Amino acid sequence: MNPAAEALPDDAAALRALLLEAWAERDAERAGNAVLAAERDRLTGQNDRLRHLIRQLQRMQFGKRSEKLDPEQLNLGLEDLEQAVAETEAEQEKADPALRQARSAQRRASRGSLPDHLPRIEVVIEPDDIACPCCGAAMHAIGEDRSQRLDVIPAQYQVIVTRRPKYACRACQEGVVQAPAPARLIEGGLPTERMVAHVLVAKFADHCPLYRQAQILARQGIELDRATLAFWVGYAAAEAKPLWRLMREELLRSTKLFVDETRAPVLDPGRGRTKTGYLWVLARDDRAWQGGAPPGVVYTYAPGRGAEHAMALLKNFTGVLQTDGYSAYRSLADPKRNSSPVSLAYCWSHCRRQFFEIARNATAPIATEALKRIAEFYEIEAAIRGNSADQRRAVRQQKTRPLVEAMKAWLEQRLSQVSGKSNIAKAIRYALNHWEGLLRFLDDGRIEIDSNTVERAMRPIALTRKNALFAGSDEGAENWAVLASLIETCKLHGVNPEAYLTDVLTKLVNRWPCVEDRRAYALGLRKAGLSRPQGGEDAPLTSFPSKMGAGALKHVDILAESAWRWRSPL
């Protein structure tokens, strides 16, 4: 007989208890298996997503250009994966209090601190009873635990009601006194200057098209169509255009500029499709060599990309022009030019890109060696960034020039050894054909090794173009250039563009500063948190934080000076 059967009790109640216990163990095992199966399915799905992302990365890195994945598309995939991981961790913490406590401690140790300028709302949680459980006496505080969490107040729209009482004399019944109506950006319109600034920043800094903004307003019960918002944008651009002109004049007076151009599709109603316009970008940022001129970015719309547009934009510029090597700029360096010819400095980053495209697709020893040599230049540049122009020039002459001269001899030698029609020969010829401009940075410490400064200034334009697809007209593209110039220059200075645009639109609409009344003007400067330093009215205008918020009126010489000169033609 089976020994297990002999061990079974003869009593029916005991047998029933054993059977119920076996069923409970079976159910528990099944439940455990179900949990494991769910976890297996979750991990399988997560692995499938990871494999898919790996394939997309491989395609982006090694695939044909037409098959490559947009980096933003990849970010969306990574966001979904990270959300799935966070969901799993949350479920695990619910089931395991010890794990939840350990992860909470880890998050507190690794999270960053919140900015000091944010308002703090303190919530004190007192015990239900502070009487001593032993003797009943009131207990006193001996310490506390404090924690901080980031909260948000959803955007709240408000209506500003302006009342202007009228006063009259009961005795003589002659005359009525009433304060004049304040100036508005749009007379008879709904928006305040702050509301218009909010729309501008959402469109040109956060790349939210106007139709999406209209949908956001509709969720608050505010019915404003896209055409109304577009009307506001046009008014703001008209008010800011003189300021934009003076910003451009300020940059063109510089001794060194970056310049580039990028596509700006414009609707062409006559043909029922878009045409290709261009935003030409002027940028100045002398902080890398301790230059005193404030940084700035100015965009200018033109219907084409030809040399005539470059000549028109830069006709009065004399100095060093740093470009990507586009041939349209060469006419500016012509000795027969009416004004003094410019000096063209070319971009080593574009030169490097020629070799990089070859090295990443196949085994290419010459291209790989060229990349290594160029990397040595950049290592030296990283070490001297932030030094004075004279110091940068001295280091370049001592360390970089021998490397550059050796590279030229090496390129010429390799060119004679490869097929003239090969891609590597084209890359070498590109470098040698631009060699004079590529050498320019060695003799002038103000010049950067590349034109990445202006390349960065074109990224916001690309993002706006991707979301808005095209400008509705040439005038719309011009407005795009005007407002993007103000916003991107604010970013360079670390200034909140919405606070700045609110302030500058309000001042310009109110014709500030008033040159007819110097006393009122000085009072207005003090109230706005602005002051003129020693040197009189021709000294640069300096701004300081005011009650608008920290950084709202931070030092922005180029913008403030433009506002001053436009309204005060001294």
C-alpha positions as CSV (number, residue, x, y, z in Angstrom):
1,M,0.0,0.0,0.0
2,N,1.1,3.5,-0.7
3,P,2.8,4.9,2.5
4,A,1.2,8.3,1.8
5,A,-2.3,6.7,1.8
6,E,-1.6,4.9,5.1
7,A,-0.7,8.3,6.7
8,L,-4.2,9.7,5.9
9,P,-6.5,9.9,8.8
10,D,-9.7,7.8,9.0
11,D,-11.8,10.6,10.3
12,A,-13.9,12.4,7.7
13,A,-13.6,15.8,9.3
14,A,-9.8,15.5,9.3
15,L,-9.8,14.4,5.7
16,R,-12.0,17.4,4.8
17,A,-9.5,19.7,6.5
18,L,-6.6,18.3,4.6
19,L,-8.5,18.6,1.3
20,L,-9.3,22.3,2.0
21,E,-5.7,22.9,2.9
22,A,-4.5,21.3,-0.4
23,W,-7.0,23.4,-2.4
24,A,-5.8,26.6,-0.7
25,E,-2.2,25.7,-1.5
26,R,-3.2,25.0,-5.1
27,D,-5.1,28.3,-5.4
28,A,-2.1,30.2,-3.9
29,E,0.2,28.5,-6.4
30,R,-2.0,29.3,-9.3
31,A,-2.2,33.0,-8.1
32,G,1.6,33.1,-7.8
33,N,1.9,31.6,-11.3
34,A,-0.5,34.2,-12.6
35,V,1.6,37.0,-11.2
36,L,4.7,35.4,-12.6
37,A,3.0,35.0,-16.0
38,A,1.9,38.7,-16.0
39,E,5.4,39.8,-15.1
40,R,6.8,37.5,-17.9
41,D,4.4,39.1,-20.4
42,R,5.3,42.6,-19.2
43,L,9.0,41.9,-19.5
44,T,8.5,40.3,-22.9
45,G,6.7,43.4,-24.1
46,Q,9.3,45.7,-22.6
47,N,12.1,43.6,-24.3
48,D,10.2,43.8,-27.6
49,R,10.1,47.6,-27.3
50,L,13.8,47.7,-26.4
51,R,14.7,45.6,-29.4
52,H,12.6,47.8,-31.6
53,L,14.4,50.9,-30.3
54,I,17.8,49.3,-30.8
55,R,16.9,48.5,-34.4
56,Q,15.8,52.2,-34.8
57,L,19.1,53.4,-33.3
58,Q,21.0,51.1,-35.7
59,R,19.0,52.4,-38.6
60,M,19.6,56.0,-37.5
61,Q,23.3,55.4,-37.1
62,F,24.0,53.2,-40.1
63,G,21.0,53.3,-42.4
64,K,20.4,55.4,-45.5
65,R,19.6,59.0,-45.0
66,S,16.0,58.5,-46.3
67,E,15.5,55.7,-43.7
68,K,16.9,57.5,-40.7
69,L,14.7,58.1,-37.7
70,D,14.0,61.6,-36.5
71,P,15.6,62.1,-33.1
72,E,12.4,63.5,-31.7
73,Q,10.5,60.3,-32.8
74,L,13.1,58.4,-30.9
75,N,12.6,60.5,-27.8
76,L,8.9,59.7,-28.0
77,G,9.7,56.0,-28.0
78,L,12.0,56.4,-25.0
79,E,9.3,58.4,-23.1
80,D,6.9,55.5,-23.6
81,L,9.4,53.0,-22.4
82,E,10.3,55.1,-19.3
83,Q,6.6,55.5,-18.5
84,A,6.2,51.7,-18.6
85,V,9.2,51.3,-16.3
86,A,7.7,53.9,-13.9
87,E,4.3,52.1,-13.9
88,T,6.0,48.8,-13.0
89,E,8.0,50.4,-10.2
90,A,4.8,51.9,-8.8
91,E,3.0,48.5,-8.7
92,Q,6.0,47.0,-7.0
93,E,6.1,49.7,-4.3
94,K,2.4,49.2,-3.6
95,A,3.0,45.5,-3.0
96,D,6.2,45.9,-1.0
97,P,6.2,48.7,1.7
98,A,9.9,48.1,2.5
99,L,10.8,48.6,-1.2
100,R,8.7,51.7,-1.3
101,Q,10.6,53.1,1.8
102,A,14.0,52.3,0.3
103,R,13.2,53.9,-3.1
104,S,11.7,57.0,-1.4
105,A,15.0,57.5,0.5
106,Q,16.9,57.1,-2.7
107,R,14.8,59.7,-4.5
108,R,15.2,62.2,-1.7
109,A,19.0,61.7,-1.9
110,S,19.3,62.1,-5.7
111,R,16.8,64.8,-6.5
112,G,17.9,68.3,-7.1
113,S,16.9,71.4,-5.1
114,L,14.1,73.7,-6.1
115,P,14.9,77.3,-7.1
116,D,14.9,79.8,-4.2
117,H,12.8,82.4,-6.1
118,L,9.7,80.1,-6.2
119,P,7.1,81.0,-3.6
120,R,6.8,78.6,-0.7
121,I,3.3,77.5,0.6
122,E,3.8,75.9,4.0
123,V,1.4,73.2,5.1
124,V,1.7,72.2,8.7
125,I,0.3,68.7,9.6
126,E,-0.3,68.5,13.4
127,P,-1.0,65.3,15.3
128,D,-4.6,64.7,16.3
129,D,-3.7,64.8,19.9
130,I,-0.6,66.4,21.6
131,A,-1.4,65.3,25.1
132,C,1.1,63.0,26.7
133,P,-0.2,59.4,26.7
134,C,1.5,58.8,30.2
135,C,0.5,61.8,32.3
136,G,-1.9,63.8,30.0
137,A,0.2,67.0,30.0
138,A,0.6,69.0,26.8
139,M,3.7,68.0,24.8
140,H,6.0,70.7,23.3
141,A,7.7,70.7,19.9
142,I,11.3,69.3,19.8
143,G,11.8,69.3,16.0
144,E,10.2,68.7,12.7
145,D,10.6,66.9,9.4
146,R,10.4,69.1,6.3
147,S,9.9,68.1,2.7
148,Q,9.4,70.0,-0.5
149,R,7.4,69.1,-3.6
150,L,7.0,71.0,-6.8
151,D,3.4,72.1,-7.5
152,V,1.7,74.0,-10.3
153,I,-1.0,76.6,-10.5
154,P,-2.8,76.1,-13.9
155,A,-2.8,79.1,-16.2
156,Q,-5.5,81.5,-14.9
157,Y,-6.9,84.1,-17.2
158,Q,-8.4,87.3,-15.7
159,V,-10.3,90.3,-16.9
160,I,-8.8,93.7,-16.1
161,V,-11.7,96.2,-15.7
162,T,-10.4,99.8,-16.1
163,R,-12.6,102.5,-14.5
164,R,-12.1,106.2,-15.2
165,P,-14.3,108.2,-12.9
166,K,-15.5,111.6,-14.1
167,Y,-15.6,114.6,-11.7
168,A,-17.5,117.8,-11.9
169,C,-17.9,120.8,-9.6
170,R,-21.4,121.1,-8.0
171,A,-20.9,124.8,-7.3
172,C,-20.0,126.2,-10.7
173,Q,-21.0,123.3,-12.9
174,E,-18.2,124.1,-15.3
175,G,-15.9,121.5,-16.8
176,V,-15.5,117.8,-16.3
177,V,-12.2,116.2,-15.2
178,Q,-11.3,112.6,-16.2
179,A,-8.0,110.8,-16.4
180,P,-6.9,110.0,-20.0
181,A,-7.4,106.4,-21.1
182,P,-4.1,104.4,-21.0
183,A,-2.5,103.5,-24.3
184,R,-3.1,100.0,-25.6
185,L,-1.3,97.9,-28.1
186,I,-4.6,97.2,-29.8
187,E,-7.0,100.0,-29.3
188,G,-10.5,98.7,-28.7
189,G,-9.2,95.1,-28.5
190,L,-9.4,92.5,-25.8
191,P,-5.8,91.7,-24.9
192,T,-3.4,93.3,-22.5
193,E,0.2,93.5,-23.5
194,R,1.0,90.6,-21.1
195,M,-1.6,88.5,-22.9
196,V,-0.1,89.3,-26.3
197,A,3.4,88.5,-25.0
198,H,2.1,85.1,-23.7
199,V,0.8,84.3,-27.2
200,L,4.1,85.4,-28.8
201,V,6.3,83.3,-26.5
202,A,4.0,80.2,-26.9
203,K,4.3,80.5,-30.7
204,F,7.9,81.4,-31.2
205,A,9.7,80.1,-28.1
206,D,7.5,77.1,-27.2
207,H,6.6,76.4,-30.9
208,C,2.9,76.1,-30.2
209,P,0.9,77.1,-33.4
210,L,-1.9,79.6,-33.0
211,Y,-4.7,77.0,-33.7
212,R,-3.4,75.0,-30.7
213,Q,-3.4,78.0,-28.5
214,A,-7.0,78.7,-29.6
215,Q,-7.9,75.1,-28.5
216,I,-6.2,75.7,-25.1
217,L,-8.2,78.9,-24.6
218,A,-11.4,77.1,-25.5
219,R,-10.9,74.7,-22.7
220,Q,-11.1,77.7,-20.4
221,G,-14.3,78.8,-22.0
222,I,-12.6,81.6,-23.9
223,E,-13.7,81.6,-27.6
224,L,-10.9,83.2,-29.6
225,D,-10.3,81.9,-33.1
226,R,-6.9,81.6,-34.7
227,A,-7.4,84.7,-36.9
228,T,-7.8,86.8,-33.8
229,L,-4.6,85.6,-32.3
230,A,-2.8,86.1,-35.6
231,F,-4.1,89.7,-35.6
232,W,-2.5,90.2,-32.2
233,V,0.8,88.8,-33.4
234,G,0.8,91.2,-36.4
235,Y,0.2,94.2,-34.2
236,A,3.0,93.2,-31.8
237,A,5.4,92.7,-34.7
238,A,4.5,96.2,-36.1
239,E,5.3,97.8,-32.7
240,A,8.5,95.9,-32.3
241,K,9.8,96.3,-35.9
242,P,11.7,99.6,-35.2
243,L,13.4,97.9,-32.3
244,W,14.3,95.0,-34.5
245,R,15.8,97.4,-37.1
246,L,18.0,99.0,-34.4
247,M,19.1,95.6,-33.1
248,R,20.2,94.7,-36.6
249,E,22.1,98.0,-37.0
250,E,23.8,97.3,-33.7
251,L,25.0,93.9,-34.8
252,L,26.1,95.3,-38.2
253,R,28.4,97.7,-36.4
254,S,30.2,94.8,-34.8
255,T,33.8,93.9,-35.8
256,K,32.9,90.1,-36.0
257,L,29.7,88.3,-36.8
258,F,28.3,84.9,-37.5
259,V,26.0,84.5,-40.4
260,D,23.9,81.6,-41.8
261,E,20.6,81.0,-43.5
262,T,17.8,78.5,-43.2
263,R,14.6,77.7,-45.1
264,A,11.3,79.4,-44.3
265,P,8.5,77.9,-46.4
266,V,5.9,80.6,-47.3
267,L,2.5,80.1,-48.7
268,D,2.1,81.1,-52.4
269,P,-1.6,81.5,-52.9
270,G,-1.3,82.2,-56.7
271,R,0.2,78.7,-57.2
272,G,-1.7,76.9,-54.5
273,R,1.5,75.7,-52.8
274,T,4.4,77.0,-50.8
275,K,7.5,78.7,-52.0
276,T,10.9,78.6,-50.4
277,G,12.0,81.7,-48.6
278,Y,14.9,82.1,-46.2
279,L,15.6,83.5,-42.8
280,W,19.1,85.0,-42.8
281,V,20.7,84.9,-39.3
282,L,23.1,87.3,-37.8
283,A,24.6,86.3,-34.5
284,R,27.1,87.9,-32.1
285,D,28.5,86.2,-28.9
286,D,31.8,87.5,-27.8
287,R,31.7,85.9,-24.3
288,A,34.1,83.1,-25.3
289,W,37.0,85.7,-25.5
290,Q,35.7,88.1,-22.8
291,G,34.4,90.6,-25.4
292,G,32.3,93.4,-24.0
293,A,29.6,93.6,-26.6
294,P,26.4,91.9,-25.5
295,P,25.3,88.8,-27.4
296,G,22.4,89.0,-29.8
297,V,20.6,87.2,-32.7
298,V,18.7,88.9,-35.5
299,Y,16.8,87.2,-38.3
300,T,16.0,88.8,-41.6
301,Y,13.6,87.3,-44.1
302,A,14.4,87.2,-47.8
303,P,12.6,85.5,-50.7
304,G,15.8,83.7,-51.8
305,R,19.3,82.4,-50.9
306,G,21.3,84.1,-53.7
307,A,24.4,86.3,-53.2
308,E,22.3,89.4,-53.9
309,H,20.5,88.9,-50.6
310,A,23.7,88.5,-48.7
311,M,25.1,91.7,-50.3
312,A,21.9,93.6,-49.4
313,L,21.9,92.4,-45.8
314,L,25.7,93.0,-45.2
315,K,26.3,95.9,-47.5
316,N,27.5,98.1,-44.6
317,F,29.3,95.5,-42.6
318,T,33.1,95.5,-42.4
319,G,35.0,93.1,-40.2
320,V,35.2,89.3,-39.8
321,L,32.3,87.2,-41.1
322,Q,32.3,83.6,-39.8
323,T,30.3,81.3,-42.2
324,D,29.9,77.7,-43.2
325,G,31.7,78.3,-46.5
326,Y,28.6,79.0,-48.6
327,S,29.7,80.6,-51.9
328,A,27.2,83.5,-51.7
329,Y,29.4,85.2,-49.1
330,R,32.5,85.3,-51.2
331,S,31.4,88.4,-53.0
332,L,31.6,90.2,-49.7
333,A,35.3,89.5,-49.6
334,D,35.9,91.0,-53.1
335,P,38.6,93.7,-52.9
336,K,36.6,95.8,-55.4
337,R,33.7,96.0,-53.0
338,N,32.4,99.6,-52.4
339,S,33.0,99.4,-48.7
340,S,35.9,97.6,-47.1
341,P,36.0,93.9,-47.9
342,V,35.2,91.5,-45.1
343,S,37.4,88.7,-43.9
344,L,35.8,85.3,-44.2
345,A,36.5,82.8,-41.5
346,Y,35.2,79.3,-42.3
347,C,33.9,76.6,-40.0
348,W,36.0,73.5,-39.0
349,S,32.8,71.8,-37.9
350,H,31.6,71.8,-41.5
351,C,35.0,70.6,-42.7
352,R,34.9,67.8,-40.1
353,R,31.4,66.8,-41.3
354,Q,32.7,65.9,-44.7
355,F,35.0,63.2,-43.2
356,F,32.5,62.1,-40.6
357,E,30.0,61.2,-43.3
358,I,32.6,58.9,-44.9
359,A,33.9,57.3,-41.7
360,R,30.6,56.3,-40.2
361,N,29.4,54.4,-43.2
362,A,32.4,52.2,-43.9
363,T,36.0,51.5,-42.9
364,A,37.8,54.7,-44.0
365,P,41.3,55.1,-42.5
366,I,42.0,58.4,-44.1
367,A,38.7,59.9,-42.9
368,T,39.2,58.5,-39.4
369,E,42.7,60.0,-39.2
370,A,41.4,63.4,-40.3
371,L,38.8,63.2,-37.6
372,K,41.5,62.5,-35.0
373,R,43.6,65.4,-36.1
374,I,40.6,67.8,-36.0
375,A,39.7,66.5,-32.6
376,E,43.1,67.7,-31.3
377,F,42.2,71.3,-32.5
378,Y,39.0,71.1,-30.5
379,E,40.8,69.9,-27.3
380,I,43.0,73.0,-27.4
381,E,40.0,75.2,-28.0
382,A,38.1,73.7,-25.0
383,A,41.1,74.5,-22.8
384,I,41.3,78.2,-23.8
385,R,37.6,79.0,-24.0
386,G,36.9,82.0,-21.8
387,N,40.4,83.5,-22.1
388,S,41.1,86.8,-23.6
389,A,41.6,87.2,-27.4
390,D,45.3,87.7,-27.0
391,Q,45.7,84.7,-24.8
392,R,43.8,82.5,-27.2
393,R,45.8,83.7,-30.2
394,A,49.1,83.0,-28.3
395,V,48.1,79.4,-27.5
396,R,46.9,78.8,-31.0
397,Q,50.1,80.0,-32.5
398,Q,52.1,77.8,-30.2
399,K,50.0,74.6,-30.2
400,T,47.4,74.6,-32.9
401,R,49.3,76.1,-35.9
402,P,51.9,73.3,-36.1
403,L,49.1,70.7,-36.1
404,V,47.2,72.6,-38.8
405,E,50.2,72.9,-41.0
406,A,51.0,69.2,-40.6
407,M,47.4,68.4,-41.5
408,K,47.6,70.4,-44.7
409,A,50.7,68.6,-45.8
410,W,49.1,65.2,-44.9
411,L,45.9,66.1,-46.9
412,E,47.9,67.0,-50.0
413,Q,49.9,63.8,-49.8
414,R,46.7,61.7,-49.4
415,L,45.0,63.5,-52.2
416,S,47.7,62.4,-54.6
417,Q,47.1,58.7,-53.5
418,V,43.4,58.4,-54.0
419,S,41.0,58.4,-56.9
420,G,40.0,61.9,-57.9
421,K,36.4,60.9,-58.1
422,S,36.2,59.2,-54.7
423,N,34.3,60.7,-51.8
424,I,37.4,61.0,-49.7
425,A,39.0,63.1,-52.5
426,K,36.0,65.4,-52.5
427,A,36.3,65.8,-48.7
428,I,40.0,66.6,-49.0
429,R,39.4,69.1,-51.8
430,Y,36.7,70.8,-49.7
431,A,39.2,71.4,-46.9
432,L,42.0,72.6,-49.2
433,N,39.7,74.9,-51.2
434,H,38.6,76.6,-47.9
435,W,42.0,76.4,-46.3
436,E,42.6,80.2,-46.1
437,G,39.3,80.8,-44.2
438,L,39.9,77.7,-42.0
439,L,43.3,79.2,-40.9
440,R,41.8,82.6,-40.0
441,F,41.1,81.7,-36.4
442,L,44.8,81.1,-35.7
443,D,45.7,84.7,-36.2
444,D,42.7,86.3,-34.4
445,G,41.7,85.3,-30.9
446,R,38.2,86.7,-31.4
447,I,37.3,84.1,-34.1
448,E,35.8,80.8,-33.1
449,I,37.0,77.5,-34.6
450,D,33.5,76.9,-35.9
451,S,30.2,78.6,-36.6
452,N,28.2,76.5,-34.1
453,T,27.0,79.7,-32.4
454,V,24.8,80.6,-35.4
455,E,23.9,76.9,-35.9
456,R,22.3,76.9,-32.5
457,A,20.4,80.0,-33.3
458,M,18.7,78.2,-36.3
459,R,17.3,75.3,-34.2
460,P,14.3,77.3,-32.8
461,I,13.4,78.3,-36.4
462,A,13.5,74.6,-37.5
463,L,11.2,73.7,-34.6
464,T,8.7,76.5,-35.3
465,R,8.8,75.5,-39.0
466,K,8.1,71.8,-38.1
467,N,5.1,72.7,-36.0
468,A,3.6,75.6,-38.1
469,L,4.7,74.1,-41.5
470,F,4.9,77.4,-43.3
471,A,4.4,81.2,-43.0
472,G,1.1,82.5,-44.5
473,S,2.8,85.3,-46.5
474,D,6.0,87.2,-47.0
475,E,4.8,89.7,-44.4
476,G,4.1,86.8,-42.0
477,A,7.7,85.5,-42.5
478,E,9.0,89.0,-41.8
479,N,7.0,89.1,-38.5
480,W,8.4,85.7,-37.7
481,A,11.9,87.2,-38.1
482,V,11.2,90.2,-36.0
483,L,9.7,88.4,-33.0
484,A,12.1,85.5,-33.1
485,S,15.0,88.0,-32.9
486,L,13.7,89.4,-29.6
487,I,12.9,86.1,-28.1
488,E,16.2,84.4,-29.0
489,T,18.2,87.4,-27.8
490,C,16.4,87.2,-24.5
491,K,17.4,83.5,-24.2
492,L,21.1,84.4,-24.8
493,H,20.9,86.8,-21.8
494,G,19.0,84.4,-19.6
495,V,16.0,86.7,-19.5
496,N,12.4,85.5,-19.4
497,P,11.1,86.4,-22.9
498,E,7.5,86.7,-21.7
499,A,8.4,89.2,-18.9
500,Y,10.6,91.1,-21.3
501,L,8.0,91.4,-24.1
502,T,5.4,92.4,-21.6
503,D,7.6,95.2,-20.3
504,V,8.9,96.4,-23.7
505,L,5.5,96.4,-25.4
506,T,4.0,98.3,-22.5
507,K,6.8,100.9,-22.7
508,L,6.7,101.3,-26.5
509,V,2.9,101.6,-26.6
510,N,3.2,104.3,-24.0
511,R,5.9,106.1,-26.0
512,W,8.5,105.5,-23.3
513,P,10.8,107.3,-22.7
514,C,9.2,110.7,-23.2
515,V,12.0,113.1,-24.4
516,E,9.7,116.1,-23.9
517,D,9.7,115.7,-20.1
518,R,13.1,114.7,-18.7
519,R,11.8,114.8,-15.1
520,A,9.0,112.4,-15.9
521,Y,11.4,110.2,-17.8
522,A,13.8,109.9,-14.9
523,L,10.9,109.1,-12.6
524,G,9.8,106.4,-15.1
525,L,13.3,104.9,-15.0
526,R,13.2,104.6,-11.3
527,K,9.8,103.1,-11.2
528,A,10.7,100.5,-13.8
529,G,13.9,99.5,-12.0
530,L,16.0,101.0,-14.8
531,S,18.8,103.6,-14.4
532,R,21.4,105.3,-16.5
533,P,24.9,104.9,-15.2
534,Q,27.4,107.7,-15.1
535,G,28.1,109.1,-18.6
536,G,24.8,110.9,-19.3
537,E,22.1,110.2,-21.8
538,D,24.6,108.6,-24.3
539,A,25.6,105.9,-21.8
540,P,24.2,102.4,-22.3
541,L,20.9,101.8,-20.6
542,T,21.3,99.2,-17.8
543,S,18.3,97.4,-16.3
544,F,17.9,95.6,-12.9
545,P,15.3,93.2,-11.6
546,S,12.1,94.8,-10.5
547,K,8.9,93.6,-9.0
548,M,8.1,91.9,-12.3
549,G,10.2,89.0,-11.1
550,A,13.8,88.0,-10.8
551,G,15.5,88.3,-14.2
552,A,12.6,90.0,-15.9
553,L,14.6,93.2,-16.5
554,K,18.0,91.7,-16.3
555,H,20.9,93.5,-18.1
556,V,20.1,93.4,-21.8
557,D,22.1,96.3,-23.3
558,I,21.3,95.7,-26.9
559,L,17.6,95.6,-26.4
560,A,17.3,98.4,-23.9
561,E,19.6,100.6,-25.9
562,S,17.5,100.0,-29.1
563,A,14.3,101.0,-27.2
564,W,16.0,104.1,-25.9
565,R,17.3,105.3,-29.3
566,W,14.0,104.6,-31.1
567,R,11.9,106.7,-28.7
568,S,14.7,109.2,-27.9
569,P,16.5,110.4,-31.0
570,L,19.4,112.2,-29.4
